[in-house]
Amino acid sequence: MLPSDTVQKIADELDILPDNGTAYLNRKTGEVYSLIDDEVEQFEEISDTDSMPQWQRDELPKIHEVLTGDDWLPLPNNFDIHKWSIMKDFSHAIDDPKLRDELLHAIHGKGAFRHFERIIREHDVDERWFRFNSEALQQIVADWLDANGILYARTGSSSALE
């Protein structure tokens, strides 16, 4: 059984994962390891490690383990998470009709993420957004762990997991 901080740890990693990255979970230890697509491509095309910087050579065994080991599973990526839907749900959860409409309008069109973040800062609801987003990501992670038959200790401290 993975420790109780596993869901939060994975959610935090997914929140900062770039679009061109994939996070992996070791189903036995709960370790999370992230790779950028370029790193995976570089690893697959390695022919001469002598020309690589030492720090990259030091990472090769770990990358090999993550990409080929049976204990490692790719976590949901940004395309699976649908951050836009989380922003939409948050917007609908806002009681103030004017702010709700402003947020719903901001998430459409070019620069939606940037406009959304600007508005939540301007209206001082950014902490509420961070909490909402964290709980939504934790629920996605919990659902993913359940779907993959990975047991983890549940803390019960987050409303998203109840």
PyMOL commands that set and color helices and strands:
alter all, ss='L'
color gray80, all
select helices_A, chain A and resi 6-16+37-44+49-51+54-68+78-81+83-93+97-106+112-122+126-147+159-161
alter helices_A, ss='H'
color red, helices_A
select strands_A, chain A and resi 21-26+32-36+72-74
alter strands_A, ss='S'
color yellow, strands_A
deselect
rebuild
show_as cartoon
